Amino acid sequence: MLNLTDITVRLGGRTILDNATAKLPPRGRIGLIGRNGAGKTTLVKVIASQLEPDTGSVDMPRGARLGYIAQEAPHGDATPFETVLAADLERAALLHESETSHDPDRLGEVHERLMAIDAYTAPSRAAQILVGLGFDEEMQHASLDSFSGGWKMRVALASLLFSQPDVLLLDEPSNHLDLEAVLWLEDFLKSYQATILLVSHERDFLNNVVDHILHLDRGKLTLYPGGYDAFERQRAERQAQIASARAKQQAQREHLQEYIAKNSARASTAKQAQSRQKALAKMQPIAELLDDPTLHFDFPNPDELRPPLITLDLATVGYGETPILKRLNLRIDPDDRIALLGRNGNGKTTLARLLAAQLTPMEGAMNASGKMRVGYFTQYQVEELERSETPLQHMTVLMKGASQSAVRGQLGRFGFSGQKATTEVGKLSGGERARLALALITRDAPHMLILDEPTNHLDVDAREALIQALNEYTGTVVLVSHDRHMLEMTADRLVLVDQGTAKEFDGSLDDYIAFVLSKEGQGPKLSKADKKEARRAAAEAREKGTELRKAAKAAEAELARLTEQRSAVERAMFDPSTADAALTSLTMTELMKRRAELSGKIDAAEAAWMAASEALEAIDA
């Protein structure tokens, strides 16, 4: 059990966490979500004892080991394999003692403990984790300093997973991973036998890994059962209730104000008006729903061009004299929605740079429309924005000669209007900087957008807004992303970059995921008969799972309904001023009895939900 009690954190005069409280279930897999800037990383640092809260406490079982990735990536001459093995401090200490101790009794205890912690299979486990995160045999034994920052963070993640802490804290672990590594990590975490607190903005990842959602909003924490989709349904219901309550309260407020205005001056009704004035003053406003007008993407649509936009004919591309991709045959037309798949390092970025005309073919031919404009987004553009300048200054430089209204109009398409347009980039959140980079690359209404991991700094709501904008955009989209939901919602063509070339992947994204997870798959070379059989088997599995999914959803809905009823009873017990009138008329004994009954029903509903979910997992496996 991990208990967070009344945690308050103030930074720079701003309250980030405001008496945040939550009780997390033992061995729960908790997804911590919230808008960018809500304080998720701050909360994780408080739990990891890297930040002292102004008030409140974090309570864990005595002796529980907590694991959290440090801010600084590992470096030096050590190899990834050596670094991961060294992460198990107890094993390293025991092995050292086994070689240096001369006490027979102590040596017996040491070897017994080494057996208990499965120390002798550690090299195999370390290698399996590194392979899952994309390190082949050669990479496992290279110096850490030979890797980029992103690969070093993979080593840090591998070390954390290998150490097997009792409480595992993960803050956006997929940011440095490709889709293949994300799928491996997802499978690893589903079988992890300890408490996990996971910060993520990927809805598929959350749906497949977590069993509770911890929502951080305006400094407060709310725990919801189920994955992200279940949270969305419960949040929608709650927002509808809040909107209805606000509408009723506003109508009541207007009615009271009208009565006071009409009757204050009359002697016969002055007392009643005065009474209503007091009631109006005591009326607590219901919190307004979060409405962020800056959560906006609007890509300008290009003028039409005749197809094709680009054709590659046996093209080879690389760097210097070293080819990376060979025998490329590809045609891209207006309105195409293409996802580039494949592990990091296989050449997806190289292909993207070729399409963006940043690289030229070493052999073969590339033909592109002379009138075509391309907008190319990379994470480097986000990092290279001048932090001391404003969005308005950045856009003015790039739209040289354009009117001020045109410059501000392009910024406004991406939520940078008013004061936001003149805020220094250094004071913008990561998501806002990503949005600014997208505004800059689309200033001339490109015919083709090439987006290389555009979601890394965006929260779930911002990702949904980006998906909607891409689907409304009339130009061509080429997308590199590990976010399956984004790929599913935007791409209609899949191109696999693998084994030194790029080819159309004949199948859906689900087919590709199945191929990646398959132990036998060495490439997407399935015969027509195999594909037909795979589709038939998948259809049978879906049919078998239909009833179980219905049962799981029904139990989930019942669990949410009962939990809300119990919360209402608890409000009546501990804060009657906010409770329903029907409950405030009950005695404390009656309320306690009702709460106990609801708790029993909640346990039964949760058991039913778990049973259906486990049966469904067995079928899916």
PATISE-322768 format. One record per residue (C-alpha): z, y, x. Coordinates in steps of 0.02 Angstrom, whole numbers, padded with zeros to 5 digits, always signed. Example, Ala and Ser with C-alpha at 12.3 -4.5 7.8 and 13.67 -1.06 7.14 Angstrom:
BEGIN
+00390-00225+00615
+00357-00053+00684
This chain:
BEGIN
+00000+00000+00000
-00048+00172+00065
+00044+00313-00023
-00007+00496-00011
+00127+00610-00082
+00112+00797-00116
+00003+00832+00036
-00036+01016+00058
-00143+01085+00201
-00188+01267+00226
-00317+01316+00356
-00366+01496+00393
-00271+01561+00242
-00364+01441+00125
-00281+01296+00035
-00383+01140+00072
-00265+01008-00001
-00148+01060-00141
-00006+00934-00172
-00133+00794-00160
-00055+00631-00218
-00121+00453-00235
-00059+00274-00224
-00192+00163-00148
-00186-00024-00187
-00150-00148-00047
-00310-00218+00030
-00407-00098-00078
-00579-00039-00026
-00570+00145-00071
-00718+00265-00070
-00660+00444-00036
-00786+00566-00110
-00799+00751-00147
-00914+00899-00122
-00951+00963+00052
-00803+01067+00109
-00683+00988-00016
-00569+00927+00124
-00612+00743+00144
-00610+00744+00334
-00451+00848+00330
-00367+00716+00223
-00426+00575+00338
-00355+00669+00489
-00189+00689+00400
-00183+00501+00365
-00230+00466+00546
-00088+00582+00606
-00214+00695+00692
-00167+00841+00580
+00007+00887+00521
+00012+00937+00336
+00108+01092+00281
+00201+00983+00156
+00195+00804+00096
+00195+00632+00175
+00089+00479+00211
+00179+00312+00191
+00114+00144+00253
+00197-00026+00271
+00304-00037+00427
+00207-00104+00575
+00036-00076+00495
-00100-00036+00623
-00215+00108+00578
-00392+00125+00648
-00494+00284+00655
-00644+00336+00760
-00601+00476+00881
-00705+00634+00879
-00766+00607+01057
-00891+00468+01085
-00852+00342+01225
-00937+00373+01392
-00936+00316+01573
-01001+00169+01673
-00927+00036+01559
-01048-00062+01448
-01042-00069+01258
-00986-00251+01270
-00843-00209+01389
-00792-00058+01283
-00783-00160+01124
-00682-00300+01205
-00560-00172+01276
-00529-00103+01101
-00412-00249+01062
-00266-00181+01162
-00151-00328+01126
-00279-00455+01186
-00313-00355+01345
-00126-00342+01383
-00095-00526+01350
-00240-00581+01460
-00175-00472+01600
-00001-00544+01579
-00069-00722+01578
-00142-00690+01751
+00008-00601+01827
+00163-00677+01749
+00257-00817+01841
+00382-00854+01702
+00335-01023+01624
+00423-00984+01460
+00339-00815+01445
+00170-00890+01491
+00191-01014+01349
+00226-00872+01227
+00076-00775+01292
-00045-00920+01271
+00025-00959+01099
-00004-00779+01046
-00179-00779+01121
-00220-00931+01015
-00145-00848+00860
-00253-00693+00876
-00409-00798+00913
-00426-00712+01081
-00544-00839+01159
-00681-00812+01029
-00670-00623+01054
-00827-00610+01164
-00930-00696+01030
-00858-00584+00893
-00889-00428+00996
-01070-00478+01027
-01098-00515+00842
-01035-00343+00793
-01144-00257+00924
-01297-00355+00870
-01264-00307+00689
-01260-00124+00739
-01427-00137+00831
-01380-00181+01012
-01487-00318+01087
-01429-00419+01238
-01496-00294+01365
-01420-00143+01276
-01249-00228+01265
-01239-00232+01455
-01310-00060+01496
-01201+00087+01549
-01131+00192+01407
-01198+00349+01491
-01375+00284+01470
-01361+00300+01280
-01383+00450+01165
-01238+00522+01066
-01288+00426+00909
-01287+00258+01000
-01120+00299+01081
-01047+00328+00908
-01111+00155+00861
-01009+00086+01007
-00857+00180+00942
-00885+00104+00769
-00906-00071+00844
-00743-00049+00941
-00651+00003+00784
-00716-00143+00682
-00675-00265+00823
-00494-00206+00835
-00466-00261+00653
-00336-00130+00600
-00231-00155+00442
-00292+00014+00377
-00472+00056+00421
-00524+00238+00407
-00712+00271+00410
-00783+00447+00396
-00970+00441+00359
-00999+00283+00465
-01182+00269+00415
-01234+00439+00483
-01289+00365+00650
-01358+00202+00579
-01527+00145+00520
-01550+00051+00356
-01538-00119+00441
-01372-00077+00523
-01306-00003+00360
-01345-00167+00272
-01251-00264+00407
-01102-00145+00398
-01099-00160+00209
-01091-00349+00221
-00955-00339+00355
-00845-00223+00253
-00861-00327+00094
-00772-00470+00183
-00646-00362+00278
-00470-00423+00236
-00373-00259+00247
-00363-00086+00170
-00519+00022+00192
-00531+00209+00159
-00714+00255+00170
-00791+00429+00163
-00973+00412+00112
-01106+00502+00010
-01220+00350-00012
-01203+00285-00189
-01278+00112-00153
-01161+00090-00005
-01012+00141-00113
-01065+00031-00259
-01081-00122-00147
-00925-00099-00040
-00783-00011-00131
-00676-00064-00279
-00598+00109-00311
-00658+00288-00296
-00536+00422-00237
-00607+00590-00294
-00552+00747-00202
-00585+00902-00306
-00505+01074-00287
-00371+01003-00174
-00317+00866-00296
-00343+00678-00290
-00390+00563-00435
-00409+00375-00417
-00540+00284-00521
-00567+00095-00532
-00738+00025-00488
-00882+00086-00381
-00978+00249-00382
-01077+00216-00541
-00915+00177-00634
-00842+00339-00568
-00994+00437-00628
-00974+00368-00804
-00787+00406-00807
-00814+00580-00734
-00949+00617-00864
-00830+00567-01003
-00692+00672-00928
-00806+00823-00908
-00861+00806-01090
-00679+00804-01143
-00640+00956-01036
-00791+01050-01103
-00739+01010-01282
-00560+01064-01247
-00619+01226-01168
-00730+01264-01317
-00586+01234-01438
-00468+01339-01334
-00594+01481-01323
-00617+01479-01511
-00428+01483-01534
-00411+01624-01408
-00543+01727-01498
-00459+01694-01665
-00290+01752-01598
-00367+01907-01518
-00454+01951-01681
-00291+01931-01779
-00193+02036-01654
-00324+02175-01658
-00323+02182-01848
-00136+02166-01880
-00042+02249-01736
-00044+02420-01820
+00021+02359-01989
+00208+02360-02012
+00201+02209-02128
+00109+02101-02001
+00166+02176-01835
+00291+02037-01801
+00162+01901-01835
+00039+01992-01721
+00173+02007-01588
+00209+01821-01601
+00026+01779-01581
+00017+01896-01432
+00154+01793-01347
+00063+01631-01391
-00097+01702-01316
-00006+01753-01156
+00067+01578-01137
-00100+01491-01165
-00146+01407-00999
-00332+01410-00964
-00414+01240-00947
-00497+01221-00778
-00681+01263-00785
-00804+01127-00736
-00872+01144-00561
-01039+01233-00569
-01115+01269-00400
-01267+01381-00417
-01309+01354-00233
-01338+01168-00264
-01524+01195-00276
-01686+01137-00196
-01856+01199-00253
-02003+01154-00142
-02153+01270-00165
-02305+01172-00222
-02462+01180-00112
-02641+01214-00162
-02748+01059-00188
-02842+00972-00046
-02970+00834-00060
-02914+00662-00003
-02881+00592+00122
-02758+00706+00210
-02744+00594+00364
-02829+00436+00425
-02778+00336+00579
-02907+00218+00652
-02842+00098+00784
-02735+00240+00853
-02612+00221+00996
-02472+00346+01022
-02332+00364+01148
-02258+00475+01283
-02341+00508+01449
-02433+00349+01493
-02314+00236+01396
-02380+00181+01225
-02250+00157+01087
-02361+00110+00939
-02533+00030+00947
-02675-00016+00827
-02619+00104+00691
-02728+00098+00536
-02662+00210+00399
-02728+00324+00263
-02623+00458+00180
-02679+00544+00020
-02612+00690-00082
-02466+00638-00194
-02421+00490-00081
-02235+00450-00068
-02212+00348+00091
-02051+00277+00165
-02053+00227+00348
-01944+00073+00374
-01883-00013+00532
-01739-00010+00655
-01700+00145+00756
-01798+00137+00919
-01947+00048+00842
-02051+00208+00833
-02024+00287+00661
-01996+00459+00737
-02146+00435+00853
-02256+00399+00702
-02183+00549+00609
-02221+00662+00758
-02400+00596+00764
-02425+00636+00580
-02350+00809+00609
-02477+00837+00751
-02337+00854+00878
-02414+00705+00970
-02597+00660+00992
-02671+00485+00999
-02687+00406+01172
-02825+00293+01104
-02916+00275+00939
-02937+00416+00814
-02835+00525+00698
-02927+00631+00571
-02834+00763+00471
-02888+00895+00347
-02911+01059+00440
-02830+01157+00299
-02676+01045+00288
-02505+01123+00316
-02359+01010+00367
-02172+01039+00349
-02073+00928+00471
-01884+00913+00453
-01771+00838+00587
-01585+00845+00623
-01623+00941+00783
-01684+01088+00679
-01515+01094+00592
-01422+01090+00757
-01534+01220+00839
-01513+01356+00707
-01446+01515+00787
-01265+01519+00729
-01243+01707+00749
-01392+01749+00638
-01406+01745+00448
-01526+01647+00337
-01613+01811+00298
-01641+01846+00484
-01707+01670+00515
-01829+01679+00370
-01886+01857+00411
-01937+01803+00587
-02038+01654+00523
-02118+01747+00376
-02177+01889+00487
-02272+02019+00386
-02208+01957+00218
-02120+02075+00099
-01930+02073+00087
-01942+02010-00092
-02051+01864-00036
-01928+01820+00102
-01780+01826-00016
-01879+01730-00147
-01905+01583-00027
-01719+01585+00018
-01674+01592-00167
-01772+01430-00196
-01639+01343-00091
-01484+01433-00157
-01473+01572-00028
-01464+01724-00139
-01349+01874-00134
-01209+01862-00007
-01261+01687+00050
-01423+01757+00121
-01325+01871+00238
-01189+01748+00291
-01193+01695+00473
-01259+01519+00498
-01102+01475+00596
-01000+01501+00438
-01111+01387+00331
-01067+01205+00297
-01172+01064+00369
-01254+01039+00199
-01297+01224+00185
-01374+01223+00359
-01481+01072+00312
-01535+01164+00155
-01581+01316+00260
-01686+01208+00378
-01780+01139+00227
-01809+01317+00164
-01880+01367+00334
-02003+01222+00352
-02072+01246+00175
-02100+01434+00186
-02290+01414+00183
-02297+01283+00042
-02346+01133+00151
-02462+00999+00086
-02357+00863+00169
-02169+00853+00196
-02107+00739+00335
-01919+00718+00317
-01824+00624+00454
-01648+00583+00389
-01631+00737+00276
-01470+00677+00191
-01348+00663+00337
-01255+00824+00294
-01276+00816+00104
-01147+00756-00022
-01193+00645-00170
-01229+00789-00289
-01338+00877-00160
-01434+00716-00128
-01470+00699-00313
-01533+00879-00317
-01645+00842-00167
-01715+00686-00251
-01756+00785-00408
-01841+00922-00306
-01946+00795-00209
-02001+00712-00371
-02056+00881-00440
-02148+00928-00280
-02336+00897-00297
-02374+00872-00112
-02361+00717-00001
-02191+00653+00060
-02160+00546+00213
-01977+00496+00220
-01863+00416+00351
-01691+00380+00279
-01553+00249+00274
-01506+00305+00098
-01574+00166-00013
-01549+00266-00173
-01659+00406-00107
-01793+00284-00049
-01792+00194-00217
-01805+00356-00316
-01941+00441-00213
-02051+00316-00118
-02194+00214-00192
-02267+00153-00026
-02171+00064+00111
-02232+00062+00291
-02139-00050+00414
-02133+00011+00594
-02100-00145+00697
-02163-00244+00846
-02259-00098+00918
-02361-00052+00765
-02346+00008+00584
-02409-00088+00433
-02394-00079+00245
-02248-00184+00183
-02308-00290+00038
-02158-00287-00079
-02021-00178-00151
-01871-00104-00062
-01767-00248-00132
-01890-00369-00051
-01868-00278+00114
-01678-00283+00102
-01686-00469+00064
-01800-00491+00215
-01679-00397+00328
-01529-00497+00268
-01620-00663+00281
-01560-00766+00429
-01731-00846+00449
-01838-00689+00433
-01924-00636+00594
-02052-00525+00507
-02121-00486+00334
-02246-00631+00344
-02224-00715+00178
-02363-00816+00100
-02418-00779-00078
-02336-00941-00135
-02174-00892-00048
-02177-00721-00129
-02206-00797-00300
-02063-00919-00275
-01949-00779-00213
-01989-00674-00367
-01956-00825-00481
-01789-00859-00397
-01740-00676-00408
-01784-00675-00594
-01675-00828-00624
-01530-00749-00530
-01546-00589-00632
-01544-00690-00793
-01389-00787-00740
-01302-00626-00692
-01339-00530-00852
-01191-00597-00951
-01073-00576-00803
-01130-00397-00779
-01099-00362-00964
-00925-00438-00949
-00888-00338-00792
-00946-00175-00872
-00846-00209-01031
-00689-00245-00929
-00722-00090-00823
-00739+00020-00979
-00581-00057-01054
-00489-00026-00890
-00542+00158-00889
-00491+00178-01072
-00319+00099-01047
-00289+00198-00887
-00326+00361-00979
-00205+00310-01119
-00069+00272-00993
-00098+00440-00907
-00077+00525-01076
+00088+00435-01103
+00146+00484-00928
+00105+00665-00964
+00212+00655-01119
+00354+00581-01017
+00351+00701-00871
+00255+00856-00926
+00266+00872-01117
+00185+01044-01117
+00017+00965-01072
+00032+00810-01181
-00046+00765-01349
+00058+00817-01499
+00061+00639-01566
+00149+00578-01409
+00275+00718-01391
+00355+00665-01554
+00405+00497-01479
+00571+00466-01394
+00580+00429-01208
+00622+00247-01248
+00468+00232-01358
+00359+00312-01224
+00426+00194-01090
+00392+00045-01203
+00215+00103-01238
+00183+00133-01053
+00244-00044-01012
+00127-00116-01145
-00020-00019-01076
+00021-00073-00897
+00016-00254-00952
-00152-00229-01036
-00217-00139-00881
-00168-00286-00771
-00258-00406-00890
-00415-00295-00895
-00414-00280-00706
-00398-00469-00688
-00546-00492-00808
-00649-00365-00711
-00608-00447-00543
-00650-00621-00611
-00819-00564-00677
-00856-00467-00517
-00813-00614-00404
-00920-00731-00509
-01062-00607-00499
-01042-00593-00310
-01050-00783-00298
-01217-00783-00391
-01285-00638-00286
-01233-00727-00127
